[in-house]
Structures are given as structure tokens and as C-alpha cells.
């Protein structure tokens, strides 16, 4: 009798992309989330409730209840990112007990640095990873002293927060007072780096790590919101920053034990130096660009790896240009041979539903760069957020240049 592998997915985030390859691989799939995702995942997928409060005891009970052979962490929806340390502890206990459930999850050390900005800052100092200058403050009265050493502007970041929350860009004393009254302590007070923001998505297994091409998130600014900018993949990094990134990734994987998907946000300063902003223990908002640029969806590759397939680092075959478009602004038809792909929000990826804009991705083969340029220049005023046509043309040029250089991920 053939045993059907029972996979329990811990979180509903983009389950419409994660679940089909699991089912195609013959698995029986259960998705536990904060919403009932059945209508979005189709028949044949069992859905259940993920508790709002999670520890390893609760998780181990759930996995026994569902008789899981594989438990697949899938953070991303609000309220779930801080579950990662509990998942790591549960996996450690299962391995120690020789339990039958396999759980590809980051080590406890990596889970801590990916979910706690203060812990990451301290470990970066120990390991010599290039990060912005920063000071850890346990209480509000320490903020002024931290800024005396760093100088304005600064970022004030809560140690444990999720995407889009717990961060304040502070330019003066009044702003520091407001931020200090709103945050939960401890916090990391960090210099506001001047330069460009980037991201790279990775997937680690027991013996190797693969990476998607680097994406540009545009110039850093006071908004702390890269989703409002024009973003592009692939991009070529300056040689010095490229080497620093490769060395940092290698040390993180060797010393901290990531296992599963993760993502690095980093900056390159105007003099070409790397500054790692944060590490996330999940796939991220650049997954759409990773998929469009390479043809390999990170969520699908993650699912296939969970079933035993060895992934390979994908190279970019076209430019993925992500455009911030106000809701209700019509986009004209894209040039023939390019493709405009939309990723609307849903309960499986709620972020696009609660903002006043969306982010379609224009897929541009290298040979159609001129046609894409003309299309961008002809967009009516107001089509792009912040009148970003010039920014879009600039980012398109960088993507095309990176394609000509090979469009490879960091190595």
C-alpha cells in the first residue's frame, strides 16, 4: 500500500502558489491559517485554524492531531511572523524525540535573528556583518543619548515587529519624542543610511543554499515603504558590495543554520558599501519579481524542496519591473511581446487590499526594452504613484543592463 504524505502548511500566505505543487507531488495537504482559505484553494485541500497564540506545545499537539508527515512553516500574513522561534523549538524537540514528522525550519539561532531586530544587531556585531551603526535602548530615556552618538536622522525600530510596523523615521527631537512614546521597548536606534535599498530571496536546505537575482527597491527615504517605489529585478551590484553580500550570506548559512526560505534587505551606500538592514525568515514582497524575472516561483520551489526535490539557483531571463499604480488608475495595454502581470490581494496575501495602490509587474524581454521605454513615457499623468515615469525608465535601464551581464544571483 502506497503511503500518501500528509503535509500541514502552517499559515495561509500565498497558499494559492504553495499548495498546487504539493498536491501535484501527491501530497495530502492541510492548510492552517487565520482565515478559512478553502474557497481560494479549491476542493481537496483541508483547512483548519492556526491559533493566534503559538508555542511549541501547541504546535506539537496540532501536528499530532493532523498526523503530519511534513510540517511546512509559511509565515507572511499579519500576526504569524513571530511564530518562527516556536516552530524552531518544536522542530528541535521532534528531532530529539525521533518523531516521524519532518519539519524543514530554520534553526533556533536563525529564527531569533530573523524575528528580533535587537538580537540581529548584536549578532551582526559579533560576526562582523556590515550593518548600519546602531544603539540598543531598553527604555525611552536612553533615546537621546543614542541619537547624540549617531546624529539625525535615525530609525527607531521595535525589536519584535512585523512587516510595515514598529519603525519610525526620526529627523529631530520632536519626532524622537513621538516615536519614543509609541514604541515597545527594547528598540534599536539606527542611523538612516543614505543610498539604495535592495533585497534578495534565498532557500536553504540541509547542504546548500540557492538564491534568486537581486532586486532593487529604489532609493531609501523617510517613508520606510519600498512598496511605493518602482522596483526591478535583476540588478547588478557594485563589485565591492557584491563581494560583501556573498561573504555575509556564506557566514550566515554556516553559523546560523537557515533551513527553508529567507530574505535579506540591504542597502548600498553612495560610496558602494553594503549595509544589511534586516533578515526575514520567510519569502517576501519581492517574490513576484523573483518569479517574473526567472520563471521560477519561489513559493513553488519551496514546496517542491519540501517534498525532496533539490532546487537550483535560477538566473534571470527577462526584466521584472514592478510599478506602483493608484487604485482606479487605468493602465493601457502593454507593448506586444511584453506582459503586464497583476497580483491582486486576497485573504492569502492581504497587504495589497488595504493600501491605496497596487503593484503590477511588467515582464520585459531584453529585445523589447525600447518598446517598454516608449510605453512608460506615454503613460498619462497620474498613472504611476508619485509621477514615477522617470524612475520607471531608469529602473528598466538597470534591469536591461543586468540581463546583459548575466542576471545571476549572488554567489
C-alpha angles and dihedrals in degrees: 000000000000114000113226112218112239111214120191112198111207103213135016097238109142090338088160086071100034101045103053095063090048091053092043086056090058099258127145103230132207120181118202114196147139091263133042101258096182096109090052097045100045132224121327096042119105116218128200142166123277109210116246089226116050136188132154094265092055091046095048089051091051093050091050090048092054093039090231121196091183128022113200118197110218110177122174110098115096114277097024106079093081090059090078097091090050090051090051093051092048091051090051090053093047092051092048091051094045090237118179095237116096116210118186099202136141119271118264090254093053092043089056096050091045094052102035120056093194092052090048092050092051094047091047088057091051094047097040095241112164107253134152116273110269147166127214113226121195094188141018098258090065094061097083092052091050091053091047088063098040104034127219136326102054139160119233110205129185112231094234116032138126135237113310097006141086096034128112129184106214124194103169146009095276091053090048090055092051093048092046091055094050104045132084114234142275098053136175115232106202136179113257103244118222110220143059128319123228138176137200129189121215139184119205128195132181093285110014146029126217126195139201119226118283116266127209115227094188133247117337114248145163093276094075085208116114090176089075092060133076107264130193142186135233109032131166117237125215110268095249094050091045091056093046091051093050091049092048093049090049093051093046092052094045098046105029106037107227111191115181131013123341139160138209124212111199142160133222111212122223089261092056101259124140120238117182109217100185145327123231124199094218144051113283150206092287092065091099091058092043089055098043094046097048105021088235114109108215091215091055093046090050091053093048091049090053088059092051105270114139110232126217128211106261123223124218117258099176141012118269109204114187114204126197105225123182112240109265096023108126119229118211119233112285122245116280110271095026122088132216109210121194125204107193121194124256137162085279091059107014101172098088092052096060099049131079093239142040133216117229116182122228112212110210125184112213093248091059097053093112093051091050090050092053091048092052093048091051096053111122117249111275095029092110126045113258092008089281101170093116091047090050092051090049093050091047090055090052092050092050091049091051090051090055089052093053105270094237129161120248114285 
